Amino acid sequence: MKNFVLFIVGILIGGCLFVIYCNHQIESTAKNLTYDNIEELPYNKVGVVLGTSKYLIGGGINQYYENRIIAATEVFKSGKVDYLLVSGDNALMEYNEPIRMKNSLVEKGIPEERIYLDYAGFRTLDSVVRAKEVFDQKRYTVISQEFHNKRAIYIGEKFGIEMVAYNAKNPKKIRVRRREVFARVKAVLDVKVLDTQPKFLGEKIYIGEEKEEK
C-alpha cells in the first residue's frame, strides 16, 4: 500500500512539473512577440483571426468573440495589416465560425474583398499551420486573447512561422483560463511528441494576388 501511495504521489508531482515545463516553454517562446499597443505592433501583410463561437451556450454574445472582432478591426484600420484571414470551425452545416466572423468584420467597416476565410481551422494548430501551408503566409500577425496568442506563437515557431500577435481584451473567466492549462500541455505534446498535423490541407490560396500559372 505504501509503495502504491508513493507511486501515485510521484505521478502527481511529475504531472505538475510537466505542466510547469509546458507553460514555461510557451511563455519563453512568445516573449516580446505579443502586443497590447497598436502603435508598437509591427506591420505584416496578413492578420490571422483565430475563431471561437459567437454565442454562449446559455445565450448572449461571447465576449471572447466580440473582443477579437474589435481587435482585428483595429489592426486593419490602423494599417498594420492589408488583409484578414479568419480561421475557424465549419464542421457542421449550421455552425460556421468563419462566415460569422466575416459578417461581423464587414459590419465594422472592413472591405469584404480584404477578408479571406479558412473553413478548416478546427483547432489552433490547424489555423496556424494552414495559414502557412494553404494560404502561403510564412510570416503574419495572429489576433486573439493574449493567452491564446502565446500558444499560437509557440506552435508557429515549431512549424517555422514568424509570428507576432495583437492581444484582444481578455474577459475574466476562470473556467477558460483553467482549460488553457491543459491546452498548453496538449500543444507541447503535439509539436514535441506526437508530430500532429492539420486535419486538412489542400490547394494553395494566394492572398491578395492571383495564383501564378505553372
Secondary structure, DSSP 4 states (H G I P E B T S, - for coil): -HHHHHHHHHHHHHHHHHHHHHHHHHHHHTTT-EES-TTTSPP-SEEEEEP--SB-TTSSB-HHHHHHHHHHHHHHHTTS-SEEEEE-B--BTTB-HHHHHHHHHHHTT--GGGEEEETB--SHHHHHHHHHHTT--SEEEEEEEHHHHHHHHHHHHHTT-EEEEEEEP----HHHHHHHHHHHHHHHHIIIII----S---S---TTSPPPP-
